[in-house]
Amino acid sequence: MSVSQTESKTNEPRQSQADLVSFIECTGFELPTYHPVIITIDGPAGTGKSTVARQLAIKLGLDFLDTGAMYRAAAAIMIDRQIPKEDIGELVSQVLGADLHFDWQQDPPTILAWDTPIDHRIRNEDVTKRVSFVAAIPELRHHMVRKQRVIGAQHPRLVTEGRDQGSVVFPDAAIKFYLDADPTVRAQRRIDQLGVADTVDLAEMCERIVRRDQIDSSRDDGPLVCPEDAIVIDTANYNVQGVIDLLEAHTRERIAALINTD
Ligand code: DC
């Protein structure tokens, strides 16, 4: 049985994790180290994209790009430089001047602005609250998309995660995933991840997540969409390791097929 037969587009898993893992072991297929391969992972907040994307990259020996970090860096610049919401021109000019880039010697790569690491800043709550606004600014998105394509050219063996990686930035990616989960499941994960169970209740977190989904999905430029040719995975059905195993199995199968038709 092929892995692609294991999960339908309607997200109904038809095979157990154990079967999938044994599929990987049976095929024994290794990714050739010379072959360029871009894997995109998109989906809304709280689906565990970053964790699984990074682990998948490690397992397959690929580089890992967290594109949310770039939008978060722009939001941090806006807050820290006290740029008012109305002054989009100033924000764009500051972000361009910051020359956002990653230090690929670090694992995971850390993001720098004006050559200074800012990864310690970008996960703070004030940045999280502001980032959807920033990510909806077309001039900034064009800038980020250009940068991401340059990164893709410099790191042609890449797992890249975000909202528009398969739909806009790398439409020709070898394999595209779209991770999803019910907002309540995602809200609970966020609470656990941030360790804020004492201060934020589930309904409030769920509301924040739904609001962010709405902003991310309704913007004109690079909205959060599921690419037509993506493999859709409902992560509520799996634990983290289960999702990683599933992505790995799909990837090995797809790459083996691509190489056979080369
Ligand atoms: O994945 P994340 O939570 O770090 O993303 C932060 C924000 O950036 C989120 O509101 C969506 C936005 N984003 C985007 O618009 N496009 C991307 N490629 C990545 C993230």
py3Dmol code that shows the C-alpha trace and the ligand (Angstrom):
import py3Dmol

protein = """\
ATOM      1  CA  MET A   1       0.000   0.000   0.000  1.00  0.00           C
ATOM      2  CA  SER A   2       1.281   3.483  -0.769  1.00  0.00           C
ATOM      3  CA  VAL A   3       1.244   6.228   1.814  1.00  0.00           C
ATOM      4  CA  SER A   4      -0.904   8.383  -0.428  1.00  0.00           C
ATOM      5  CA  GLN A   5      -3.614   5.796  -0.039  1.00  0.00           C
ATOM      6  CA  THR A   6      -3.485   6.222   3.719  1.00  0.00           C
ATOM      7  CA  GLU A   7      -5.024   9.647   4.109  1.00  0.00           C
ATOM      8  CA  SER A   8      -7.847  11.044   2.052  1.00  0.00           C
ATOM      9  CA  LYS A   9      -8.318  14.703   1.175  1.00  0.00           C
ATOM     10  CA  THR A  10     -11.145  14.673   3.705  1.00  0.00           C
ATOM     11  CA  ASN A  11      -8.575  14.030   6.424  1.00  0.00           C
ATOM     12  CA  GLU A  12      -9.862  10.586   7.371  1.00  0.00           C
ATOM     13  CA  PRO A  13      -6.824   8.592   8.440  1.00  0.00           C
ATOM     14  CA  ARG A  14      -7.169   5.064   7.109  1.00  0.00           C
ATOM     15  CA  GLN A  15      -4.007   3.546   8.480  1.00  0.00           C
ATOM     16  CA  SER A  16      -2.452   3.380  11.920  1.00  0.00           C
ATOM     17  CA  GLN A  17       0.764   5.192  12.834  1.00  0.00           C
ATOM     18  CA  ALA A  18       2.438   1.818  13.302  1.00  0.00           C
ATOM     19  CA  ASP A  19       1.585   0.831   9.720  1.00  0.00           C
ATOM     20  CA  LEU A  20       3.012   4.094   8.439  1.00  0.00           C
ATOM     21  CA  VAL A  21       6.226   3.696  10.377  1.00  0.00           C
ATOM     22  CA  SER A  22       6.566   0.188   9.018  1.00  0.00           C
ATOM     23  CA  PHE A  23       6.008   1.621   5.524  1.00  0.00           C
ATOM     24  CA  ILE A  24       9.067   3.858   6.018  1.00  0.00           C
ATOM     25  CA  GLU A  25      11.117   0.930   7.280  1.00  0.00           C
ATOM     26  CA  CYS A  26       9.997  -1.350   4.429  1.00  0.00           C
ATOM     27  CA  THR A  27      10.798   1.081   1.652  1.00  0.00           C
ATOM     28  CA  GLY A  28      14.223   1.863   3.174  1.00  0.00           C
ATOM     29  CA  PHE A  29      14.344   4.745   0.720  1.00  0.00           C
ATOM     30  CA  GLU A  30      16.960   7.403   1.451  1.00  0.00           C
ATOM     31  CA  LEU A  31      16.762  10.919   0.060  1.00  0.00           C
ATOM     32  CA  PRO A  32      19.700  11.453  -2.307  1.00  0.00           C
ATOM     33  CA  THR A  33      21.905  14.196  -0.913  1.00  0.00           C
ATOM     34  CA  TYR A  34      22.353  15.885  -4.295  1.00  0.00           C
ATOM     35  CA  HIS A  35      18.675  16.271  -5.140  1.00  0.00           C
ATOM     36  CA  PRO A  36      17.058  19.706  -4.586  1.00  0.00           C
ATOM     37  CA  VAL A  37      13.827  19.344  -2.651  1.00  0.00           C
ATOM     38  CA  ILE A  38      11.549  22.041  -1.295  1.00  0.00           C
ATOM     39  CA  ILE A  39       8.873  20.901   1.142  1.00  0.00           C
ATOM     40  CA  THR A  40       6.225  23.434   2.142  1.00  0.00           C
ATOM     41  CA  ILE A  41       4.162  23.183   5.316  1.00  0.00           C
ATOM     42  CA  ASP A  42       1.313  25.667   5.680  1.00  0.00           C
ATOM     43  CA  GLY A  43      -1.612  25.969   8.035  1.00  0.00           C
ATOM     44  CA  PRO A  44      -3.136  28.090  10.788  1.00  0.00           C
ATOM     45  CA  ALA A  45      -1.606  28.883  14.181  1.00  0.00           C
ATOM     46  CA  GLY A  46      -1.383  26.109  16.752  1.00  0.00           C
ATOM     47  CA  THR A  47      -1.145  23.152  14.383  1.00  0.00           C
ATOM     48  CA  GLY A  48       2.412  22.445  15.506  1.00  0.00           C
ATOM     49  CA  LYS A  49       3.889  23.390  12.123  1.00  0.00           C
ATOM     50  CA  SER A  50       7.175  24.740  13.461  1.00  0.00           C
ATOM     51  CA  THR A  51       7.912  21.727  15.628  1.00  0.00           C
ATOM     52  CA  VAL A  52       7.130  19.139  12.999  1.00  0.00           C
ATOM     53  CA  ALA A  53       8.759  21.115  10.171  1.00  0.00           C
ATOM     54  CA  ARG A  54      11.977  21.371  12.125  1.00  0.00           C
ATOM     55  CA  GLN A  55      11.983  17.699  13.112  1.00  0.00           C
ATOM     56  CA  LEU A  56      11.194  16.638   9.555  1.00  0.00           C
ATOM     57  CA  ALA A  57      14.089  18.753   8.293  1.00  0.00           C
ATOM     58  CA  ILE A  58      16.445  17.155  10.825  1.00  0.00           C
ATOM     59  CA  LYS A  59      15.288  13.627   9.927  1.00  0.00           C
ATOM     60  CA  LEU A  60      15.727  14.211   6.198  1.00  0.00           C
ATOM     61  CA  GLY A  61      18.921  16.274   6.436  1.00  0.00           C
ATOM     62  CA  LEU A  62      17.292  19.408   4.993  1.00  0.00           C
ATOM     63  CA  ASP A  63      17.449  23.063   6.052  1.00  0.00           C
ATOM     64  CA  PHE A  64      14.534  24.579   7.942  1.00  0.00           C
ATOM     65  CA  LEU A  65      12.914  27.972   7.367  1.00  0.00           C
ATOM     66  CA  ASP A  66      10.407  29.494   9.813  1.00  0.00           C
ATOM     67  CA  THR A  67       8.825  32.290   7.753  1.00  0.00           C
ATOM     68  CA  GLY A  68       6.583  33.377  10.642  1.00  0.00           C
ATOM     69  CA  ALA A  69       9.791  34.530  12.358  1.00  0.00           C
ATOM     70  CA  MET A  70      10.263  37.100   9.566  1.00  0.00           C
ATOM     71  CA  TYR A  71       6.797  38.614  10.052  1.00  0.00           C
ATOM     72  CA  ARG A  72       7.267  38.479  13.818  1.00  0.00           C
ATOM     73  CA  ALA A  73      10.584  40.320  13.442  1.00  0.00           C
ATOM     74  CA  ALA A  74       8.809  43.045  11.450  1.00  0.00           C
ATOM     75  CA  ALA A  75       6.157  43.329  14.193  1.00  0.00           C
ATOM     76  CA  ALA A  76       8.883  43.583  16.862  1.00  0.00           C
ATOM     77  CA  ILE A  77      10.556  46.377  14.879  1.00  0.00           C
ATOM     78  CA  MET A  78       7.249  48.226  14.663  1.00  0.00           C
ATOM     79  CA  ILE A  79       6.691  48.019  18.417  1.00  0.00           C
ATOM     80  CA  ASP A  80      10.263  48.666  19.536  1.00  0.00           C
ATOM     81  CA  ARG A  81      10.733  51.641  17.189  1.00  0.00           C
ATOM     82  CA  GLN A  82       7.295  52.956  18.168  1.00  0.00           C
ATOM     83  CA  ILE A  83       6.128  53.213  14.585  1.00  0.00           C
ATOM     84  CA  PRO A  84       2.427  54.171  14.519  1.00  0.00           C
ATOM     85  CA  LYS A  85      -0.022  51.888  12.667  1.00  0.00           C
ATOM     86  CA  GLU A  86      -0.757  54.665  10.181  1.00  0.00           C
ATOM     87  CA  ASP A  87       2.883  55.048   9.144  1.00  0.00           C
ATOM     88  CA  ILE A  88       3.206  51.999   6.904  1.00  0.00           C
ATOM     89  CA  GLY A  89       5.872  53.752   4.776  1.00  0.00           C
ATOM     90  CA  GLU A  90       8.155  54.180   7.782  1.00  0.00           C
ATOM     91  CA  LEU A  91       7.613  50.568   8.870  1.00  0.00           C
ATOM     92  CA  VAL A  92       8.447  49.216   5.420  1.00  0.00           C
ATOM     93  CA  SER A  93      11.522  51.420   5.207  1.00  0.00           C
ATOM     94  CA  GLN A  94      12.758  50.285   8.652  1.00  0.00           C
ATOM     95  CA  VAL A  95      12.178  46.603   7.883  1.00  0.00           C
ATOM     96  CA  LEU A  96      14.010  46.889   4.561  1.00  0.00           C
ATOM     97  CA  GLY A  97      16.849  48.701   6.328  1.00  0.00           C
ATOM     98  CA  ALA A  98      17.026  45.973   8.999  1.00  0.00           C
ATOM     99  CA  ASP A  99      18.024  43.441   6.310  1.00  0.00           C
ATOM    100  CA  LEU A 100      16.328  40.538   8.111  1.00  0.00           C
ATOM    101  CA  HIS A 101      18.331  37.361   7.663  1.00  0.00           C
ATOM    102  CA  PHE A 102      19.048  34.073   9.366  1.00  0.00           C
ATOM    103  CA  ASP A 103      22.195  32.732  10.960  1.00  0.00           C
ATOM    104  CA  TRP A 104      22.316  29.273   9.371  1.00  0.00           C
ATOM    105  CA  GLN A 105      25.115  28.181  11.691  1.00  0.00           C
ATOM    106  CA  GLN A 106      22.548  27.979  14.514  1.00  0.00           C
ATOM    107  CA  ASP A 107      20.070  25.148  14.908  1.00  0.00           C
ATOM    108  CA  PRO A 108      17.330  26.214  14.420  1.00  0.00           C
ATOM    109  CA  PRO A 109      18.575  29.219  12.438  1.00  0.00           C
ATOM    110  CA  THR A 110      18.191  32.468  14.400  1.00  0.00           C
ATOM    111  CA  ILE A 111      16.824  35.655  12.876  1.00  0.00           C
ATOM    112  CA  LEU A 112      18.798  38.906  12.867  1.00  0.00           C
ATOM    113  CA  ALA A 113      17.830  42.535  12.287  1.00  0.00           C
ATOM    114  CA  TRP A 114      20.610  45.091  11.752  1.00  0.00           C
ATOM    115  CA  ASP A 115      22.955  42.106  12.259  1.00  0.00           C
ATOM    116  CA  THR A 116      21.659  41.630  15.817  1.00  0.00           C
ATOM    117  CA  PRO A 117      19.807  38.450  16.857  1.00  0.00           C
ATOM    118  CA  ILE A 118      16.170  39.171  17.771  1.00  0.00           C
ATOM    119  CA  ASP A 119      14.832  35.648  18.196  1.00  0.00           C
ATOM    120  CA  HIS A 120      14.493  36.195  21.980  1.00  0.00           C
ATOM    121  CA  ARG A 121      11.983  38.983  21.244  1.00  0.00           C
ATOM    122  CA  ILE A 122       9.719  37.611  18.527  1.00  0.00           C
ATOM    123  CA  ARG A 123       7.632  35.133  20.562  1.00  0.00           C
ATOM    124  CA  ASN A 124       6.526  37.724  23.133  1.00  0.00           C
ATOM    125  CA  GLU A 125       2.795  38.300  23.512  1.00  0.00           C
ATOM    126  CA  ASP A 126       2.879  41.922  22.292  1.00  0.00           C
ATOM    127  CA  VAL A 127       4.510  40.758  19.062  1.00  0.00           C
ATOM    128  CA  THR A 128       1.995  37.917  18.653  1.00  0.00           C
ATOM    129  CA  LYS A 129      -0.858  40.413  19.022  1.00  0.00           C
ATOM    130  CA  ARG A 130       0.580  42.785  16.395  1.00  0.00           C
ATOM    131  CA  VAL A 131       1.902  40.310  13.832  1.00  0.00           C
ATOM    132  CA  SER A 132      -1.310  39.627  11.855  1.00  0.00           C
ATOM    133  CA  PHE A 133      -1.619  43.365  11.194  1.00  0.00           C
ATOM    134  CA  VAL A 134       1.959  43.531   9.934  1.00  0.00           C
ATOM    135  CA  ALA A 135       1.613  40.345   7.855  1.00  0.00           C
ATOM    136  CA  ALA A 136      -1.331  41.881   5.970  1.00  0.00           C
ATOM    137  CA  ILE A 137       0.727  44.806   4.582  1.00  0.00           C
ATOM    138  CA  PRO A 138       1.244  44.057   0.852  1.00  0.00           C
ATOM    139  CA  GLU A 139       4.605  45.906   0.513  1.00  0.00           C
ATOM    140  CA  LEU A 140       6.008  43.919   3.416  1.00  0.00           C
ATOM    141  CA  ARG A 141       4.698  40.628   2.067  1.00  0.00           C
ATOM    142  CA  HIS A 142       6.303  41.279  -1.335  1.00  0.00           C
ATOM    143  CA  HIS A 143       9.593  41.972   0.401  1.00  0.00           C
ATOM    144  CA  MET A 144       9.343  38.785   2.508  1.00  0.00           C
ATOM    145  CA  VAL A 145       8.331  36.642  -0.469  1.00  0.00           C
ATOM    146  CA  ARG A 146      11.353  37.893  -2.421  1.00  0.00           C
ATOM    147  CA  LYS A 147      13.655  37.136   0.524  1.00  0.00           C
ATOM    148  CA  GLN A 148      12.146  33.673   0.977  1.00  0.00           C
ATOM    149  CA  ARG A 149      12.714  32.838  -2.696  1.00  0.00           C
ATOM    150  CA  VAL A 150      16.343  33.942  -2.398  1.00  0.00           C
ATOM    151  CA  ILE A 151      16.680  31.687   0.656  1.00  0.00           C
ATOM    152  CA  GLY A 152      15.099  28.852  -1.378  1.00  0.00           C
ATOM    153  CA  ALA A 153      17.704  29.384  -4.106  1.00  0.00           C
ATOM    154  CA  GLN A 154      20.544  29.410  -1.570  1.00  0.00           C
ATOM    155  CA  HIS A 155      19.124  26.447   0.387  1.00  0.00           C
ATOM    156  CA  PRO A 156      17.512  24.272  -2.288  1.00  0.00           C
ATOM    157  CA  ARG A 157      17.023  21.384   0.164  1.00  0.00           C
ATOM    158  CA  LEU A 158      14.544  23.042   2.454  1.00  0.00           C
ATOM    159  CA  VAL A 159      11.525  22.491   4.675  1.00  0.00           C
ATOM    160  CA  THR A 160       9.737  25.839   4.835  1.00  0.00           C
ATOM    161  CA  GLU A 161       6.692  26.598   6.956  1.00  0.00           C
ATOM    162  CA  GLY A 162       4.215  29.458   7.034  1.00  0.00           C
ATOM    163  CA  ARG A 163       0.877  30.417   5.515  1.00  0.00           C
ATOM    164  CA  ASP A 164       1.678  30.985   1.827  1.00  0.00           C
ATOM    165  CA  GLN A 165       4.688  28.801   1.163  1.00  0.00           C
ATOM    166  CA  GLY A 166       2.951  26.274  -1.085  1.00  0.00           C
ATOM    167  CA  SER A 167       0.421  28.696  -2.564  1.00  0.00           C
ATOM    168  CA  VAL A 168       2.573  31.758  -3.369  1.00  0.00           C
ATOM    169  CA  VAL A 169       6.257  31.483  -2.533  1.00  0.00           C
ATOM    170  CA  PHE A 170       7.112  27.989  -3.821  1.00  0.00           C
ATOM    171  CA  PRO A 171       4.228  26.916  -6.086  1.00  0.00           C
ATOM    172  CA  ASP A 172       6.504  24.282  -7.694  1.00  0.00           C
ATOM    173  CA  ALA A 173       7.559  22.691  -4.402  1.00  0.00           C
ATOM    174  CA  ALA A 174       8.176  18.943  -4.613  1.00  0.00           C
ATOM    175  CA  ILE A 175       5.707  18.277  -1.840  1.00  0.00           C
ATOM    176  CA  LYS A 176       3.190  20.459  -0.023  1.00  0.00           C
ATOM    177  CA  PHE A 177       1.500  19.825   3.289  1.00  0.00           C
ATOM    178  CA  TYR A 178      -1.374  21.660   4.903  1.00  0.00           C
ATOM    179  CA  LEU A 179      -1.756  21.042   8.639  1.00  0.00           C
ATOM    180  CA  ASP A 180      -5.046  21.830  10.304  1.00  0.00           C
ATOM    181  CA  ALA A 181      -6.932  21.160  13.553  1.00  0.00           C
ATOM    182  CA  ASP A 182     -10.095  22.306  15.255  1.00  0.00           C
ATOM    183  CA  PRO A 183      -9.598  25.782  16.887  1.00  0.00           C
ATOM    184  CA  THR A 184     -10.308  24.367  20.359  1.00  0.00           C
ATOM    185  CA  VAL A 185      -7.558  21.779  19.969  1.00  0.00           C
ATOM    186  CA  ARG A 186      -5.165  24.479  18.760  1.00  0.00           C
ATOM    187  CA  ALA A 187      -6.129  26.818  21.605  1.00  0.00           C
ATOM    188  CA  GLN A 188      -5.448  24.108  24.193  1.00  0.00           C
ATOM    189  CA  ARG A 189      -2.050  23.412  22.626  1.00  0.00           C
ATOM    190  CA  ARG A 190      -1.156  27.131  22.703  1.00  0.00           C
ATOM    191  CA  ILE A 191      -2.113  27.363  26.391  1.00  0.00           C
ATOM    192  CA  ASP A 192       0.051  24.327  27.197  1.00  0.00           C
ATOM    193  CA  GLN A 193       2.930  25.623  25.081  1.00  0.00           C
ATOM    194  CA  LEU A 194       2.898  29.083  26.725  1.00  0.00           C
ATOM    195  CA  GLY A 195       2.229  27.634  30.209  1.00  0.00           C
ATOM    196  CA  VAL A 196      -0.583  30.149  30.769  1.00  0.00           C
ATOM    197  CA  ALA A 197      -3.325  27.792  31.978  1.00  0.00           C
ATOM    198  CA  ASP A 198      -3.671  29.861  35.188  1.00  0.00           C
ATOM    199  CA  THR A 199      -4.206  33.193  33.444  1.00  0.00           C
ATOM    200  CA  VAL A 200      -5.891  32.490  30.095  1.00  0.00           C
ATOM    201  CA  ASP A 201      -8.978  30.311  29.729  1.00  0.00           C
ATOM    202  CA  LEU A 202      -9.687  28.074  26.767  1.00  0.00           C
ATOM    203  CA  ALA A 203     -12.573  30.149  25.377  1.00  0.00           C
ATOM    204  CA  GLU A 204     -10.447  33.312  25.387  1.00  0.00           C
ATOM    205  CA  MET A 205      -7.513  31.602  23.669  1.00  0.00           C
ATOM    206  CA  CYS A 206      -9.883  30.024  21.155  1.00  0.00           C
ATOM    207  CA  GLU A 207     -11.312  33.454  20.357  1.00  0.00           C
ATOM    208  CA  ARG A 208      -7.798  34.896  19.811  1.00  0.00           C
ATOM    209  CA  ILE A 209      -6.883  32.016  17.505  1.00  0.00           C
ATOM    210  CA  VAL A 210     -10.080  32.332  15.459  1.00  0.00           C
ATOM    211  CA  ARG A 211      -9.540  36.095  15.146  1.00  0.00           C
ATOM    212  CA  ARG A 212      -5.964  35.545  13.919  1.00  0.00           C
ATOM    213  CA  ASP A 213      -7.171  32.876  11.452  1.00  0.00           C
ATOM    214  CA  GLN A 214      -9.735  35.336  10.102  1.00  0.00           C
ATOM    215  CA  ILE A 215      -7.177  38.103   9.561  1.00  0.00           C
ATOM    216  CA  ASP A 216      -4.666  35.664   8.016  1.00  0.00           C
ATOM    217  CA  SER A 217      -7.264  34.104   5.696  1.00  0.00           C
ATOM    218  CA  SER A 218      -9.066  37.234   4.573  1.00  0.00           C
ATOM    219  CA  ARG A 219      -6.167  39.488   3.530  1.00  0.00           C
ATOM    220  CA  ASP A 220      -5.878  40.190  -0.201  1.00  0.00           C
ATOM    221  CA  ASP A 221      -2.213  39.358  -0.466  1.00  0.00           C
ATOM    222  CA  GLY A 222      -0.942  35.835   0.270  1.00  0.00           C
ATOM    223  CA  PRO A 223      -3.916  34.786   2.423  1.00  0.00           C
ATOM    224  CA  LEU A 224      -3.812  31.560   4.385  1.00  0.00           C
ATOM    225  CA  VAL A 225      -5.198  29.002   1.930  1.00  0.00           C
ATOM    226  CA  CYS A 226      -4.798  25.300   1.440  1.00  0.00           C
ATOM    227  CA  PRO A 227      -2.884  24.791  -1.840  1.00  0.00           C
ATOM    228  CA  GLU A 228      -4.888  22.632  -4.237  1.00  0.00           C
ATOM    229  CA  ASP A 229      -2.146  20.042  -4.513  1.00  0.00           C
ATOM    230  CA  ALA A 230      -1.362  19.866  -0.789  1.00  0.00           C
ATOM    231  CA  ILE A 231      -1.651  16.801   1.398  1.00  0.00           C
ATOM    232  CA  VAL A 232      -4.040  17.795   4.183  1.00  0.00           C
ATOM    233  CA  ILE A 233      -3.418  16.454   7.660  1.00  0.00           C
ATOM    234  CA  ASP A 234      -5.743  16.955  10.605  1.00  0.00           C
ATOM    235  CA  THR A 235      -3.196  17.047  13.411  1.00  0.00           C
ATOM    236  CA  ALA A 236      -5.901  16.545  16.054  1.00  0.00           C
ATOM    237  CA  ASN A 237      -5.726  12.861  15.108  1.00  0.00           C
ATOM    238  CA  TYR A 238      -2.042  12.457  15.961  1.00  0.00           C
ATOM    239  CA  ASN A 239       0.577  13.306  18.530  1.00  0.00           C
ATOM    240  CA  VAL A 240       3.643  15.265  17.397  1.00  0.00           C
ATOM    241  CA  GLN A 241       5.671  12.163  16.587  1.00  0.00           C
ATOM    242  CA  GLY A 242       2.732  10.745  14.652  1.00  0.00           C
ATOM    243  CA  VAL A 243       2.578  13.846  12.447  1.00  0.00           C
ATOM    244  CA  ILE A 244       6.342  13.775  11.843  1.00  0.00           C
ATOM    245  CA  ASP A 245       6.211  10.078  10.881  1.00  0.00           C
ATOM    246  CA  LEU A 246       3.326  10.735   8.528  1.00  0.00           C
ATOM    247  CA  LEU A 247       5.062  13.672   6.816  1.00  0.00           C
ATOM    248  CA  GLU A 248       8.261  11.679   6.513  1.00  0.00           C
ATOM    249  CA  ALA A 249       6.505   8.714   4.946  1.00  0.00           C
ATOM    250  CA  HIS A 250       4.656  10.915   2.447  1.00  0.00           C
ATOM    251  CA  THR A 251       7.877  12.752   1.597  1.00  0.00           C
ATOM    252  CA  ARG A 252       9.941   9.623   1.022  1.00  0.00           C
ATOM    253  CA  GLU A 253       7.240   8.172  -1.178  1.00  0.00           C
ATOM    254  CA  ARG A 254       6.874  11.379  -3.224  1.00  0.00           C
ATOM    255  CA  ILE A 255      10.598  11.899  -3.682  1.00  0.00           C
ATOM    256  CA  ALA A 256      11.102   8.260  -4.690  1.00  0.00           C
ATOM    257  CA  ALA A 257       8.362   8.694  -7.312  1.00  0.00           C
ATOM    258  CA  LEU A 258       9.854  11.981  -8.555  1.00  0.00           C
ATOM    259  CA  ILE A 259      13.314  10.463  -8.915  1.00  0.00           C
ATOM    260  CA  ASN A 260      11.910   7.458 -10.799  1.00  0.00           C
ATOM    261  CA  THR A 261      10.305   9.771 -13.328  1.00  0.00           C
ATOM    262  CA  ASP A 262      13.403  12.020 -13.694  1.00  0.00           C
TER     263      ASP A 262
END
"""
ligand_1 = """\
20
DC
O 3.510 30.847 12.393
P 3.582 32.096 13.288
O 2.572 32.098 14.394
O 4.964 32.347 13.797
O 3.213 33.304 12.303
C 3.160 34.610 12.764
C 2.231 35.437 11.907
O 2.813 35.673 10.636
C 0.834 34.881 11.673
O -0.127 35.868 12.007
C 0.759 34.606 10.218
C 1.890 35.381 9.616
N 2.569 34.646 8.575
C 2.211 34.931 7.280
O 1.324 35.735 7.055
N 2.860 34.307 6.265
C 3.818 33.407 6.509
N 4.444 32.811 5.490
C 4.179 33.102 7.833
C 3.519 33.729 8.849
"""
view = py3Dmol.view(width=600, height=400)
view.addModel(protein, "pdb")
view.setStyle({"model": 0}, {"cartoon": {"style": "trace"}})
view.addModel(ligand_1, "xyz")
view.setStyle({"model": 1}, {"stick": {}})
view.zoomTo()
view.show()
